[in-house]
Amino acid sequence: MAIDSARTITIVGGGFCGVVAAIHVLRSRQSLPTRLVLVERSPDIARGATYARRPHPFILNVPAARMSATPSDPNEFLAFAQTRLPDATAEDFLSRELYGDYLEATLQQASLLAGLNGIRFERLHDEVIDLDACDKPTRYRLTLASGVVLNSDEVVLALGNPPAAPLPIADRSANALSVNPWNPEQWSASQAPIFVLGSGLTMVDTVSALNARSSDREIHVLSRHGLLPLSQTDVGQSSPLDPALDEALRHAPSLRAIVRTVTAVARRVDAEGGDWRDVVMHVRHAVPTLWRRLTLIERQRFLRHVRPYWDVHRHRFPTPARATLERLQATRRLTIHAGYLRHVEATLGGIRVQWRPRGATTLRELLVERVFNCTGPDYDVTRCQDPLWVALRERGYAKADALRLGIETDDRLALINTAGVAMSGLYYVGPMLRATYWEATAVAELRGHAARLAERLSAGIAH
């Protein structure tokens, strides 16, 4: 069956970006009668893998004061949290489940304004499996898994993080190779060793959950450089920065010059009793401009030589979590390895893992109960098997960037098709914007993109 409307905006995906975009559209007054449809395949809105309700109380990696979904109201999340936790402060690292509650409640509150603003709001528990451009009166025809056909004038793809890339050398018969580190069914209380691939924030979550489940388990972590994320600091602390930093970054002639400048300033701030994190935070806001200025070759150099060190300084986690990891390392229950995975094989006794330590020529081997793939999302859209992404590729509507970091979009976040032309009325907001901006995976950046896109849609600029 077909559903028609005078003007329809469809948001595909009810995770963080989709919900934030919907909130901003709902809060804005429309000049034309508008139907806003939010399609989410999960029964829970505003959750996704990140903010889902789980037995283990995962906490946010960022203090409450920095987690508002509304750029113009930085205390919005904290105010909501205090209705549940009166003693919560700006510096607290609160639960991710609570943050999902906040997003859901904020969407519900915004939906109450919809009628007053000329909007008819619908939430569909369904999945978009195909999208095709069509002639007027509407631009796009979306086919849902239920068989519904939805016609829409504007479409916002807010599909969230894709799964991790499959490990090409892993034995496919190894049922104990996990691709979903947050699945509580895989956190057995056994004392057998566990192997974790990747040493970033997903690893921290996995180790935290495993430690809570079994206090004597031996955990091994392997990544190319063996680097752990660094810890956050108090929100209230701030180090004055030399105004010359912006000028130096603006005129830095190369990636090497940028790295030297940032390193020198961070060391000086630390030496003067300040906090290098303030330098990273400051540079973070300049990264989209710097990234777009780099040549393809320099971007490749960044990914190969600089990215691991930027990531551990940029993507930090709460001090208590850092203390837990250090305690596990001190008691030899957690071992961090730097090296390269070579083989994974299912045996009668468990999973045999072989890797080559960094700088070594001989292999090491370990027999474990389970292997967790915490290498992070695979942003190469050419490999994504999600039905909608497959359809977008086959129709030529989505184009991967040269480095396979995400998809190409224009300044309005419209998809660039394989002919190099912006798709009118078809937009993307989410982590695959890293192809253009690099910094596009955290709340601070994503809420800004979602809010600006919603403003353009509400103002009719999308036409």
Secondary structure, 3 states (H helix, E strand, C coil): CEECCCCEEEEECCCHHHHHHHHHHHHCCCCCCEEEEEEECCCCCCCCCCCCCCCCCCECCCCHHHCCCCCCCCCHHHHHHHHHCCCCCCCCCCEHHHHHHHHHHHHHHHHCCCHHHCEEEEEEECCEEEEEECCCCCCEEEEECCCCEEEECEEEECCCCCCECCCCCECCCCCCEECCCCCHHHCCCCCCCEEEECCCHHHHHHHHHHHHHCCCCCEEEEECCCCCCCECCCCCCCCCCCCHHHHHHHHCCCHHHHHHHHHHHHHHHHHCCCCHHHHHHHHHHHHHHHHHHCCHHHHHHHHHHHHHHHHHHHCCECHHHHHHHHHHHHCCCEEEEEEEEEEEEEECCEEEEEEEECCCCCCEEEEECEEEECCCECCCCCCCCCHHHHHHHHCCCCCECCCCCCECECCCCEEECCCCCEEEEEEECCHHHHHHHCCCCCHHHHHHHHHHHHHHHHHCCCC
